[in-house]
Amino acid sequence: MTIHLIDIASARSGDKNDVCNIGVMANTPADYVIIKQHLTADLVKQHFGELIKGEVVRYEWDTIESLNFVCHQALDGGASRSLRMDTLGKNFSSHLLRLTLDI
């Protein structure tokens, strides 16, 4: 079965220099079980392709049914150095929500 991440979670993202943080919050406890099992750091890195040149680290926050992805070398040097349209990584969350999960 394939589901869209946007149907079971919301997300928010931002920057810290050349690092982009993406928080993914499940809509329900059952949805958290799904994203915790299927939304891996490797899948996130693969989804973004060449946009993320460094490591992606996943942190779990079970108390609030959320995952946090820290994406290194993701902003082409950071806001003051990059010529990208999204120098602050604000659109990374929207792009991640387009991901489909095979469960």
Backbone bond lengths (Angstrom), bond angles and torsions (degrees), N, CA, C in turn:
res aa  C-N    CA-C-N  psi(-1)  N-CA   C-N-CA  omega(-1)  CA-C   N-CA-C  phi
1 M - - - 1.456 - - 1.528 108.65 -
2 T 1.300 116.74 139.38 1.463 122.39 178.51 1.516 109.42 -113.15
3 I 1.341 115.67 132.75 1.465 120.09 176.26 1.525 109.05 -129.66
4 H 1.307 115.97 153.77 1.459 122.23 176.80 1.526 108.47 -88.73
5 L 1.311 116.43 133.89 1.459 120.64 179.91 1.528 111.17 -57.10
6 I 1.311 117.71 -37.01 1.468 121.47 -178.34 1.533 112.11 -61.67
7 D 1.339 117.15 -22.77 1.461 120.49 -179.83 1.528 113.28 -79.57
8 I 1.333 117.38 -14.84 1.464 119.64 -177.41 1.532 113.47 -125.84
9 A 1.343 117.50 0.92 1.460 119.21 -176.35 1.524 110.95 -155.76
10 S 1.325 114.51 165.11 1.460 121.52 169.46 1.528 106.62 -122.32
11 A 1.324 116.68 168.46 1.458 119.23 -176.15 1.523 110.73 -150.83
12 R 1.324 114.22 158.50 1.462 121.69 176.88 1.517 107.30 -146.72
13 S 1.322 116.68 143.91 1.460 119.32 -178.41 1.519 111.33 -140.82
14 G 1.329 114.29 163.10 1.451 121.12 178.25 1.517 110.28 -169.68
15 D 1.336 115.41 -174.29 1.461 119.03 -171.76 1.522 112.97 -121.79
16 K 1.304 113.46 158.64 1.454 125.06 165.55 1.519 104.64 -142.95
17 N 1.323 116.74 92.49 1.467 123.24 -175.44 1.526 110.37 60.27
18 D 1.322 118.10 -115.49 1.473 121.18 -177.85 1.531 111.31 -99.42
19 V 1.326 116.53 18.92 1.462 122.35 -179.08 1.524 108.51 -115.87
20 C 1.316 115.79 131.77 1.462 120.98 176.49 1.525 109.11 -109.63
21 N 1.303 115.84 131.60 1.464 124.06 176.82 1.522 108.38 -103.00
22 I 1.324 117.46 131.42 1.460 120.40 175.93 1.526 108.21 -126.72
23 G 1.319 116.50 114.76 1.454 121.92 175.28 1.518 109.60 -93.88
24 V 1.333 116.49 131.17 1.466 122.00 179.33 1.518 107.71 -120.27
25 M 1.322 116.91 119.29 1.452 123.04 -176.37 1.529 109.98 -112.22
26 A 1.324 116.55 123.04 1.458 121.46 -179.73 1.523 110.61 -70.11
27 N 1.324 116.35 147.97 1.465 120.88 178.35 1.528 112.19 -75.28
28 T 1.322 116.87 -32.85 1.468 121.48 -177.99 1.532 108.98 -140.89
29 P 1.326 117.81 164.28 1.472 119.24 174.73 1.533 113.01 -57.77
30 A 1.325 117.68 -38.04 1.468 120.69 178.22 1.532 110.94 -65.68
31 D 1.321 116.95 -37.48 1.466 120.66 177.20 1.526 110.83 -65.69
32 Y 1.321 116.89 -35.23 1.466 119.85 178.48 1.527 111.12 -62.91
33 V 1.306 116.64 -38.87 1.466 120.32 177.27 1.536 109.53 -59.04
34 I 1.315 116.67 -41.34 1.466 121.36 -179.48 1.523 111.12 -67.07
35 I 1.337 117.12 -50.38 1.470 117.45 -176.85 1.526 111.17 -69.01
36 K 1.308 117.14 -33.45 1.468 119.47 179.19 1.526 110.53 -64.54
37 Q 1.314 116.96 -35.93 1.457 120.98 -179.21 1.528 112.70 -80.42
38 H 1.327 117.88 -37.31 1.461 120.60 -168.90 1.528 115.75 -107.37
39 L 1.305 118.53 -22.45 1.466 120.95 -177.05 1.533 109.33 -93.80
40 T 1.314 115.57 88.60 1.457 122.02 -175.40 1.528 111.11 -94.22
41 A 1.311 115.74 164.11 1.461 120.82 175.34 1.522 110.88 -62.08
42 D 1.322 117.11 -39.72 1.466 120.82 178.57 1.523 111.53 -63.10
43 L 1.321 117.03 -40.62 1.464 120.77 179.07 1.527 110.75 -65.16
44 V 1.330 116.59 -41.69 1.472 120.27 178.39 1.524 109.96 -62.26
45 K 1.319 117.10 -46.56 1.476 120.31 178.99 1.527 110.78 -60.35
46 Q 1.309 116.83 -43.50 1.467 121.56 178.95 1.528 110.69 -62.29
47 H 1.326 117.10 -42.01 1.464 122.20 -178.53 1.535 111.29 -60.20
48 F 1.323 116.76 -39.46 1.469 120.59 -177.78 1.528 113.27 -84.98
49 G 1.308 117.06 -13.41 1.465 120.29 176.53 1.514 113.23 57.39
50 E 1.316 116.10 -129.89 1.466 122.45 -175.56 1.530 114.00 -71.10
51 L 1.315 118.18 -9.76 1.464 119.46 178.95 1.523 112.27 -66.96
52 I 1.326 116.89 -31.54 1.463 121.00 179.03 1.522 108.10 -108.95
53 K 1.317 115.38 110.93 1.463 119.88 -176.63 1.521 112.54 -93.01
54 G 1.308 117.99 -19.66 1.457 122.08 -177.83 1.517 112.41 -105.14
55 E 1.311 114.00 -161.34 1.467 122.78 -177.40 1.535 111.20 -76.09
56 V 1.317 115.78 147.95 1.460 122.32 170.72 1.526 106.85 -113.21
57 V 1.334 115.79 125.38 1.461 121.65 -179.63 1.526 108.28 -115.10
58 R 1.327 116.40 132.97 1.464 121.25 179.72 1.520 109.70 -105.60
59 Y 1.331 114.85 133.80 1.457 122.28 174.00 1.517 108.63 -118.89
60 E 1.313 116.72 138.93 1.466 122.37 -179.92 1.516 109.49 -105.31
61 W 1.327 115.52 136.51 1.458 121.19 176.71 1.521 106.74 -127.25
62 D 1.331 115.38 82.56 1.460 121.65 -173.91 1.522 113.43 -59.85
63 T 1.321 117.57 -34.40 1.463 121.55 -176.85 1.521 112.33 -58.12
64 I 1.317 116.44 -35.83 1.473 119.55 179.94 1.533 112.04 -113.94
65 E 1.333 115.33 16.10 1.472 122.09 175.45 1.532 111.86 51.17
66 S 1.329 113.90 54.14 1.463 120.64 -176.75 1.521 111.47 -138.34
67 L 1.316 114.66 155.50 1.456 122.44 172.88 1.523 107.79 -120.47
68 N 1.324 116.41 147.62 1.452 121.26 175.73 1.527 108.03 -124.49
69 F 1.317 116.23 128.01 1.453 121.99 178.47 1.519 108.71 -110.67
70 V 1.320 115.73 123.13 1.453 121.96 177.47 1.523 106.80 -104.39
71 C 1.317 115.44 114.69 1.464 122.43 -172.77 1.529 109.17 -108.47
72 H 1.319 116.49 109.62 1.460 122.52 -177.15 1.521 110.89 -84.74
73 Q 1.318 115.55 146.46 1.467 123.09 -178.36 1.526 110.08 52.82
74 A 1.322 114.96 51.08 1.463 120.44 -174.85 1.522 113.75 -110.56
75 L 1.325 117.80 -9.54 1.459 119.17 -172.67 1.528 112.83 -120.66
76 D 1.312 116.53 25.40 1.466 122.01 175.67 1.528 112.04 53.30
77 G 1.323 116.56 41.35 1.458 121.06 177.67 1.518 114.50 102.31
78 G 1.308 118.59 -16.72 1.460 121.71 179.37 1.515 112.81 107.29
79 A 1.313 115.38 172.89 1.467 122.30 -170.91 1.521 114.21 -58.05
80 S 1.306 117.87 -41.37 1.467 119.42 -176.12 1.523 113.21 -83.78
81 R 1.346 117.79 -6.00 1.460 120.92 -176.63 1.520 113.91 -116.27
82 S 1.317 117.18 -21.45 1.457 121.44 -170.71 1.521 112.20 -88.31
83 L 1.330 114.92 150.29 1.461 120.99 173.62 1.526 111.52 -103.85
84 R 1.321 116.57 8.56 1.470 120.50 178.18 1.519 110.73 -67.88
85 M 1.320 115.13 159.51 1.467 120.63 176.52 1.525 110.84 -67.86
86 D 1.320 117.46 -37.65 1.466 122.40 -176.55 1.530 109.18 -109.77
87 T 1.317 116.86 76.19 1.464 120.78 -176.25 1.521 113.02 -74.14
88 L 1.319 118.41 -16.90 1.459 122.30 -178.54 1.523 113.67 -101.80
89 G 1.311 117.88 -0.50 1.457 121.44 177.50 1.512 114.71 72.75
90 K 1.308 117.93 17.08 1.467 120.99 -177.64 1.523 112.51 -68.12
91 N 1.319 117.91 -26.89 1.465 121.22 -178.45 1.522 113.46 -87.35
92 F 1.326 117.73 -7.10 1.454 119.97 -179.41 1.526 111.36 -61.27
93 S 1.318 117.54 -36.81 1.466 119.40 -179.30 1.528 110.77 -65.39
94 S 1.313 117.37 -43.15 1.472 120.29 178.32 1.515 111.00 -63.44
95 H 1.303 116.18 -40.42 1.471 119.72 179.28 1.534 110.92 -65.75
96 L 1.321 117.21 -39.77 1.453 119.94 179.17 1.522 111.29 -65.18
97 L 1.327 117.97 -37.14 1.463 120.86 -179.54 1.527 112.48 -65.40
98 R 1.323 118.58 -13.89 1.475 121.96 175.88 1.539 111.94 -77.96
99 L 1.310 116.39 -10.59 1.458 122.07 -177.85 1.532 110.93 -63.83
100 T 1.319 116.13 142.90 1.459 120.68 172.41 1.527 108.43 -108.09
101 L 1.308 116.33 142.93 1.451 122.54 -179.92 1.524 109.52 -111.60
102 D 1.307 116.61 133.55 1.453 122.05 173.89 1.525 107.50 -94.50
103 I 1.341 115.39 111.31 1.486 118.63 -177.89 1.503 110.48 -118.11
